[in-house]
Amino acid sequence: MAPFVDHSAAALALLNSGGRFSRRSGSFLGQCVVDPTPLSRKQAEWLARLLDRAGFPPVAGDEHD
């Protein structure tokens, strides 16, 4: 699978995947979808972990592994 073009697309894919998320993670993903503000390093790392756990590719250009 190709990397996601941005954090919004990645978060939307996770939410649409049908996976189970905690309220906190779900809220974070929802905010990522609607807010184009760049993620902090900590947020980018959290999104990267959620993507990895779900078996999704990373966000393109994301240097946080």
C-alpha positions in Angstrom: 0.0 0.0 0.0 1.2 3.5 -0.8 1.8 6.0 2.0 -1.0 8.4 2.9 -0.7 11.9 1.4 -1.4 13.7 4.7 -2.5 13.1 8.3 -6.1 13.9 7.5 -6.4 11.1 4.9 -4.6 8.6 7.3 -6.9 9.4 10.2 -10.1 9.2 8.0 -8.9 5.8 6.7 -8.4 4.6 10.3 -11.9 5.8 11.3 -13.5 4.2 8.3 -11.6 0.9 8.9 -14.2 -0.3 11.5 -11.4 -0.7 14.1 -12.1 -0.2 17.7 -10.5 2.9 19.3 -10.6 4.4 22.7 -12.6 7.6 23.2 -9.3 9.5 23.4 -7.9 7.9 20.2 -11.2 8.4 18.3 -11.3 12.0 19.3 -7.7 12.5 18.2 -8.4 10.9 14.9 -11.5 13.0 14.3 -9.5 16.2 15.1 -6.8 15.1 12.6 -9.5 14.7 9.9 -10.9 18.2 10.3 -7.9 20.3 11.4 -5.2 20.9 8.7 -2.8 22.3 11.3 0.5 20.3 11.2 0.8 17.7 13.9 3.3 18.0 16.7 6.0 15.4 16.9 4.1 13.6 19.7 0.9 13.6 17.7 2.6 12.4 14.6 4.2 9.5 16.6 0.8 8.6 18.0 -0.8 8.6 14.6 2.1 6.5 13.3 1.5 3.9 16.1 -2.2 3.8 15.4 -1.5 3.3 11.6 1.1 0.6 12.3 -1.2 -1.3 14.7 -4.0 -1.3 12.1 -1.6 -2.5 9.4 -1.8 0.7 7.4 1.1 2.4 5.6 2.6 5.6 7.2 2.0 9.2 6.2 4.2 10.2 3.2 7.2 12.3 4.4 6.5 11.4 8.0 9.9 11.1 9.7 8.5 9.8 12.9 8.8 6.0 12.9 
